[in-house]
């Protein structure tokens, strides 16, 4: 057989670090089986983003990649082209490979978040706190701006764009910000007894608590919110939506 690409059996994958388990791999494996597609989806566990070029050259029939922690920002200089939204956000979670192996970066995180939170929004949801400042938080901020919701970042240390440190948070600040989004890995399995350090006692039924984490299904962060009557959302629907958007991008003509 010659080296021509066999379009019936394409390869897709996830680029990240310490990703022995991933939502993307199990999601696409099930999708390919259900739709009788011969494609495969693999995890590329990289110690450094510099290893990406080796993955590209050594993987035959590679058509598309997802990108996760900690490479959503680090991958950008290695790309040949950036989609306009990904450029505005400053983070990439989806890469499409062209026929001549050019890498085009996209962001589908913002789409997943925007469409998963929108059905829960009410008129009093005007201000949001974003916990964390990594690549995922940039997509969340972009989506909130598109939804016309004011936002402030919370971090452990002073840096550009950060309004509050965790130690600054008061009951009044929590009361004013009726959407709180956890973009940190705090509370991910197996560290299920941990949660971001915020004044949970100030939460009420007007709040939405959104956690990008999906394992466990209900983090301690979300549990604290539920006990106060808040609306709680985990990261599963966002992941499902962004995965389908990635699939759409990879299959562009």
Number of C-alpha atoms within 10 A of each C-alpha: 3 5 7 8 12 10 11 10 13 17 18 25 21 24 26 22 18 14 16 10 9 15 15 21 20 12 15 21 16 12 14 14 12 9 8 9 13 13 19 16 20 17 20 21 16 18 11 12 17 12 12 17 10 9 14 17 10 10 11 14 21 24 22 23 26 27 24 20 17 18 20 24 19 15 19 21 9 14 15 12 16 20 13 12 17 22 15 13 21 19 28 31 29 29 29 25 20 15 11 6 14 13 22 19 27 26 29 24 28 26 18 24 25 20 15 20 18 11 8 12 14 10 5 12 17 17 18 23 23 25 25 21 19 16 22 26 23 24 27 23 24 22 21 22 12 11 14 11 14 15 20 16 20 23 19 14 11 11 11 8 11 17 14 20 15 16 13 11 14 13 13 10 14 22 17 16 22 21 26 22 21 24 22 20 16 20 23 20 15 9 13 15 12 15 19 17 13 18 16 16 13 16 24 18 13 17 26 27 24 23 26 23 24 19 17 14 15 20 24 20 25 24 15 18 25 20 14 17 15 20 19 19 24 22 20 18 17 22 23 17 20 24 22 16 18 22 18 10 16 18 11 8 5
